[in-house]
Amino acid sequence: LSCVTFPLLILFPQQSGLYEYKIYGGLADCPPELCADVYMDLDFRKQWDQYVKELYEKTYDGEKIIYWEVKYPFPLSNRDVSFQAFCFPCSFSPGHLGTLTIVSVPQFPEKPGIIRVQSYKQSLAIESDGKTGSKVYMYYFDNPGGMLPSWLVNWAAKSGVPAFLKDMQNACRNYSK
């Protein structure tokens, strides 16, 4: 597993002081189709992602909306976000699975004691590494809200994303559809 994160403070300044991240990573022995299946399988995600408290999909007005409650360590309050995920297959590049874009939406009511993440953006592209694995490109930003100092949020994102990719690689190795 290899992963490099680049804070994009200069290119995409946020008034919050939080970074937007661009991540390049490699997942050896995990082909793009498998990575996408693991990433989008919400029930399986509950098994391998230690930060999932709740994760499910509902249909509102004919659109599938995902609700995700994220576990935060004590004494912090959990966060939640509701979003729509759009997967766009890519036909112009062989071995390139395409991109997944996630945008926040307000369909799920807020829960007491849980802080709603208002600003969450993520895009993911997965392509073959030319062998048996995948190259992963991710853009990521979220503002977890609450009274967390921006330096703490930035540190958690910078260290958490590589750990997430390692967990995802392990999940790919244990996945059976």
Secondary structure by P-SEA (a helix, b strand, c coil): cbbbbbbccccccccccbbbbbbbbbbccccaaaaaaaaaaaaaaaacccccccccccccccbbbbbbbbbbcccbbbbbbbbbbbbbbbcccccccbbbbbbbbcccccccccccccbbbbbbbbbbccccbbbbbbbbcccccccccaaaaaaaaaaaaaaaaaaaaaaaaaccc
